[in-house]
Amino acid sequence: MRRLVTLIPLMFCTPMAFAAVPVNIHVPPNVQACTRAQPCPVAILSPGYGLSGSDYSFVTQNLNRMGYLVVALQDSSGGIALDRGAPIRKQLQAMARVASRSISTVIDGTAVRYPQFDWRHLLLVGHSLGGDSSAQFAADNPSRVSSV
């Protein structure tokens, strides 16, 4: 497993700011079989609010055994805390949009480091807020996603 931090612009109720999006990279055991001519599949894992991609090791391990490179975001909320006194639905929708942009930026940054994987047909895996952000990314980038 490798940690990669990507700098991304986040817009959420404030002007453009830069924030780090930490991810864990889980390389499959058959990585030597992955080539540009025969790329191996990629899964993007987005955790639920308050959870970390590390909390889903059972998913990561199964996907790795199936030959997937797994890019696990460590935070689906973009570091934004919910305001319990404000309407939750709008906050979650905004977080999902921010996380969708985070997913896009992480993919673009990671693909350069792992060109032997298929970055054009992604599997998106998400739980709760991570599922919302995965669905938002798929809606925003349908040509990049093979399944959610």
N, C-alpha and C positions, 0 to 999 in steps of 0.2 A: 504494500500500500504506500502511496506517495501523497504528500500534501502539496497542493497547488493553490496559490492565492492569486486571483485575477483582480485587477483594478477595473471597476466599472462605474459609469456615471449612473446615479440614481436620482430620479425626480419624484419627490413625494412632499407636496405642500411647501416646498422650499425651492430656491433656485438650484441649478445643477450642483451636485456635490460628488465627491469621489469616495467610494467605500470599497473595502476588500470583500470579496466573496470567497470564503474558504471552501475548498472541496477536498475530498479524499478520492484518490484514483486507485481503483482495484483492478489490476491487470490479470487476465485469465491465465491459467497454467499453460495453455497451449499457445502463448503469445508468439513463439517462434514460427508457428504456422501461418500467422497473419502477415499478409503482404499487400502492397498497393494493388496488385493484380487480383488477389483473392482476399479482400479485406474481411476482418472479423466484425461482428456486430457490436453496437454501443447501446448501453442503457444509461439514462439519466435518472437518478434517484433524488426526489424532492421530499424532505421530511415534513411532518405535520408541525403546526405551530408549537414552539417551545421544545421541540425535539431536535435531535441532530441526526445527520445521515449515518453516524456511527451506531445509532440505536437500531438500525435495520440490518445488522450483520447477517442475519439469517437469509434475508433477501439477496444481499450482495454475494454471499457464498454460493447460493443456488444459481444466480445469474453467471457468476464466474465459471462454475462447473459446466454451464451450457455454452461457454466460449465467449461471453460478453465482457467487454471492457466496461466497468461500472464507474461512473462519475457521480459521486454522492455529495450533493450540496450539504453543507453543515448547518444551514439556516435558511428556511423558506420565507421568512418575513423580512429579509433585508435589514435585520437589526432593529426593526420598528416594533415598539411595544403597543399592544392594544390599549385603548383608552376605554376602560370599563364603563365610564359615564356617558360615552357617545354611542351612536348607533353602530353596532358591531358589523352588520352586513356591508355597509359602505367601506368600512375600514378593511375588511377581508378582501373585498373586490379590488381595492387599491393595492393591497399587499400582493395579491395574485398578479396584478399587472406589473408591479415592480419585480417580482420574482420571475415572471416570464422574460423580462429583459435581462435579468441576471443569468437565467438559463442560456439565453442566446449568446451572451458575452462569454460565459464559461465554455460553451461549445466551441465558439470561434477560437478562443485562446488555447484550448486543450487539443483541438484537431491539429494544430500546427506541430505539437509535440508528439502526436501519435498518428502519423499519416497512414499507417497500415490498418486502420480501422474505418468502418463505413459510417461516415458522419452525415450521409444523405438520407439514411433510413433508420431513424432513431426509435428506440423503445423508450417511452416515458413512463416512469413508475413514481407514483405519488400517493401520499396518505394525507387526508384532511386538507389543510391549506396547501400542502405539496401536490395534492391531486388537483386542486383548483388552479394552481400555477402551471401545472403540466397541461391541463386542458386549455388554459389561456395561451400557452406557448403553441400548442397544436393548432388552435384557431388562428393565431397570428402567423404561423409558419407551416401550413399544411404540407408543403412540398418536402419538408425536412423530416417528417414524422411518419413512421410506418405503423405504429400502434401506441395506444395509451393504456 
